[in-house]
C-alpha cells in the first residue's frame, strides 16, 4: 500500500489559518488523496478529497502539488473545535490505509 | 439520516474470554469496514465487506478474529479467545455504492479492555 508521511503534531492559534502537510511520494495514478479527522473519543470523519486539482468545501481546502507527491490541508480559520488528529490517506478501490496522523492543537 | 450504530460502546473482559461487537451501517450502504485502533495509532483495517461478501481480510488475525455480514446489512466482529494486545477501539464504517462515492462514515466505536 502507498504510504503517507505527516508531522506528529502541530499547533495553531485560534482564528488563524492552518496548513497541514502530507507527503505521498509513492502515490499511483489512480490513488485519491483523502483527509479525515478524528475528534477525541469519536470515530474519524471525512474532511475532503481530491485527485489532481485543488478542492474546496465548507470545511477546508486541499492543495495538491503538480506532481501529486505532496498535498496540504488548509483550515482557513482554526477554531477550538478543530483540535483533532488529522489523517492524510491514499485511497484506491474503496480501500484506505490510515497512518498515525497529525495531532492539531488550537490555542485560544 | 441515521449514522453508523455500534454496540456495546465499552466492554471489559479477561484474557481468553470471548467478545462480540455489533455494527449497523447506514441504510443502503453496500460496503462495510471493521477497523482496529490501538491507543495513539491510526485505525487499521481488519476486514472489508461488499454486501455480504468479503473483499479484503488480509489483516484479520483469523486464528482468533471472525466477522460476518449476513444478509448484507448488520455485521458482527468476534474475538475468541481475547489477548491483552486486543485492547483497542473497534470502529465500524460504511460507504455508499454509487459511482464516485468516496466518503466512509464511521460509528463511535467500541472500546475493548482486556485484563
Interface residues (C-beta under 8 A of the other chain):
Chain A: X32 X34 X36 X41 X42 X43 X44 X45 X46 X49 X85 X87 X91 X94 X95 X96 X97 X98 X99 X100 X101
Chain B: X4 X31 X35 X40 X41 X42 X43 X44 X45 X48 X55 X56 X91 X93 X95 X102 X103 X104 X105 X106 X107 X108 X109
